[in-house]
């Protein structure tokens, strides 16, 4: 999980009364997120990537 997910879904707005509450909410969020997370289904192929970054 990246920090951008935590920031967008949990930390904005930052309404935590203390560091212990923040820690607990992050921990709870990670547990919930990991229980429901699905793998990313990539549609961009390796060939497309190689073509895009090939130097001519």
NUDOBA-199748 format. One record per atom (N, C-alpha, C, O): residue in one letter; atom name; x, y, z. Coordinates in pm, whole numbers, plus 50000, padded with zeros to 5 digits. Layout:
REM residues N
  koldo  zadren      X      Y      Z
      A      CA      X      Y      Z
...
//
This chain:
REM residues 56
  koldo  zadren      X      Y      Z
      X       N  50085  49884  50000
      X      CA  50000  50000  50000
      X       C  50090  50123  50000
      X       O  50191  50128  50070
      X       N  50051  50218  49921
      X      CA  50133  50338  49915
      X       C  50077  50447  50006
      X       O  49960  50445  50045
      X       N  50162  50541  50038
      X      CA  50121  50651  50125
      X       C  50010  50733  50062
      X       O  49926  50787  50134
      X       N  50007  50744  49930
      X      CA  49904  50825  49863
      X       C  49765  50770  49891
      X       O  49670  50848  49903
      X       N  49751  50638  49903
      X      CA  49621  50579  49935
      X       C  49581  50617  50077
      X       O  49467  50659  50101
      X       N  49673  50604  50170
      X      CA  49643  50640  50309
      X       C  49612  50789  50319
      X       O  49518  50828  50389
      X       N  49688  50871  50251
      X      CA  49665  51015  50257
      X       C  49528  51052  50202
      X       O  49455  51129  50264
      X       N  49494  50997  50086
      X      CA  49367  51034  50023
      X       C  49245  50979  50093
      X       O  49140  51044  50092
      X       N  49255  50862  50153
      X      CA  49138  50798  50212
      X       C  49129  50813  50363
      X       O  49023  50789  50421
      X       N  49237  50852  50428
      X      CA  49235  50854  50575
      X       C  49285  50986  50634
      X       O  49225  51036  50729
      X       N  49391  51041  50582
      X      CA  49457  51153  50649
      X       C  49404  51290  50612
      X       O  49445  51390  50672
      X       N  49315  51298  50515
      X      CA  49261  51428  50477
      X       C  49113  51430  50509
      X       O  49041  51348  50452
      X       N  49060  51514  50592
      X      CA  49132  51613  50671
      X       C  49201  51548  50791
      X       O  49167  51436  50830
      X       N  49296  51616  50846
      X      CA  49374  51559  50957
      X       C  49312  51599  51090
      X       O  49351  51698  51152
      X       N  49215  51522  51133
      X      CA  49139  51553  51255
      X       C  49168  51453  51367
      X       O  49076  51394  51424
      X       N  49294  51433  51397
      X      CA  49334  51336  51498
      X       C  49375  51410  51625
      X       O  49461  51497  51621
      X       N  49313  51375  51737
      X      CA  49342  51447  51861
      X       C  49481  51421  51917
      X       O  49536  51505  51988
      X       N  49539  51304  51885
      X      CA  49672  51273  51937
      X       C  49738  51167  51850
      X       O  49673  51108  51763
      X       N  49865  51143  51872
      X      CA  49943  51051  51790
      X       C  49896  50906  51807
      X       O  49903  50827  51713
      X       N  49848  50872  51925
      X      CA  49798  50736  51948
      X       C  49673  50709  51864
      X       O  49659  50600  51808
      X       N  49585  50806  51854
      X      CA  49465  50792  51772
      X       C  49503  50779  51626
      X       O  49447  50696  51554
      X       N  49597  50861  51581
      X      CA  49644  50853  51443
      X       C  49702  50714  51415
      X       O  49669  50653  51313
      X       N  49786  50665  51503
      X      CA  49847  50533  51487
      X       C  49740  50425  51478
      X       O  49747  50337  51391
      X       N  49642  50430  51566
      X      CA  49536  50328  51567
      X       C  49452  50335  51439
      X       O  49418  50231  51383
      X       N  49419  50454  51393
      X      CA  49339  50466  51271
      X       C  49415  50417  51148
      X       O  49357  50354  51060
      X       N  49545  50445  51143
      X      CA  49626  50394  51031
      X       C  49631  50242  51035
      X       O  49614  50176  50932
      X       N  49654  50186  51152
      X      CA  49659  50041  51167
      X       C  49526  49978  51127
      X       O  49524  49880  51052
      X       N  49416  50033  51175
      X      CA  49283  49981  51140
      X       C  49257  49991  50990
      X       O  49202  49899  50930
      X       N  49298  50102  50930
      X      CA  49279  50121  50787
      X       C  49357  50017  50707
      X       O  49304  49958  50613
      X       N  49481  49993  50744
      X      CA  49564  49896  50673
      X       C  49501  49757  50681
      X       O  49499  49685  50582
      X       N  49452  49720  50796
      X      CA  49387  49589  50811
      X       C  49265  49580  50721
      X       O  49249  49481  50649
      X       N  49178  49681  50724
      X      CA  49058  49681  50638
      X       C  49096  49679  50491
      X       O  49038  49605  50412
      X       N  49192  49762  50454
      X      CA  49235  49771  50314
      X       C  49290  49637  50266
      X       O  49255  49591  50157
      X       N  49374  49574  50344
      X      CA  49433  49447  50305
      X       C  49329  49336  50293
      X       O  49345  49244  50214
      X       N  49222  49344  50372
      X      CA  49115  49244  50363
      X       C  49036  49256  50233
      X       O  48980  49157  50185
      X       N  49029  49376  50176
      X      CA  48946  49397  50057
      X       C  49026  49430  49931
      X       O  48967  49445  49824
      X       N  49156  49442  49942
      X      CA  49238  49482  49827
      X       C  49234  49376  49717
      X       O  49229  49256  49744
      X       N  49235  49423  49594
      X      CA  49236  49337  49477
      X       C  49362  49366  49397
      X       O  49408  49481  49394
      X       N  49419  49265  49331
      X      CA  49536  49293  49248
      X       C  49501  49386  49132
      X       O  49389  49386  49082
      X       N  49600  49463  49092
      X      CA  49582  49552  48978
      X       C  49584  49469  48851
      X       O  49671  49383  48833
      X       N  49489  49494  48763
      X      CA  49487  49425  48634
      X       C  49544  49520  48530
      X       O  49476  49611  48482
      X       N  49670  49498  48496
      X      CA  49740  49586  48404
      X       C  49688  49567  48262
      X       O  49666  49454  48219
      X       N  49671  49676  48191
      X      CA  49631  49669  48050
      X       C  49745  49715  47960
      X       O  49738  49699  47838
      X       N  49846  49771  48018
      X      CA  49962  49821  47944
      X       C  50061  49706  47931
      X       O  50107  49653  48032
      X       N  50094  49668  47810
      X      CA  50181  49552  47790
      X       C  50328  49591  47797
      X       O  50364  49708  47785
      X       N  50411  49491  47816
      X      CA  50555  49513  47817
      X       C  50599  49567  47681
      X       O  50685  49655  47674
      X       N  50542  49514  47574
      X      CA  50577  49560  47439
      X       C  50544  49709  47423
      X       O  50624  49783  47366
      X       N  50429  49752  47473
      X      CA  50393  49893  47465
      X       C  50491  49979  47545
      X       O  50529  50088  47501
      X       N  50530  49932  47661
      X      CA  50624  50005  47744
      X       C  50759  50016  47675
      X       O  50820  50123  47671
      X       N  50807  49904  47619
      X      CA  50935  49904  47552
      X       C  50934  49999  47431
      X       O  51031  50070  47405
      X       N  50823  50000  47359
      X      CA  50811  50089  47244
      X       C  50813  50235  47289
      X       O  50877  50319  47226
      X       N  50743  50264  47397
      X      CA  50735  50402  47446
      X       C  50873  50453  47491
      X       O  50906  50569  47467
      X       N  50951  50368  47555
      X      CA  51077  50413  47612
      X       C  51199  50379  47526
      X       O  51312  50403  47567
      X       N  51176  50325  47410
      X      CA  51287  50293  47320
      X       C  51352  50424  47271
      X       O  51284  50521  47239
      X       N  51482  50422  47267
      X      CA  51553  50540  47215
      X       C  51581  50518  47068
      X       O  51623  50410  47026
      X       N  51559  50618  46992
      X      CA  51581  50611  46848
      X       C  51711  50676  46809
      X       O  51746  50679  46691
//
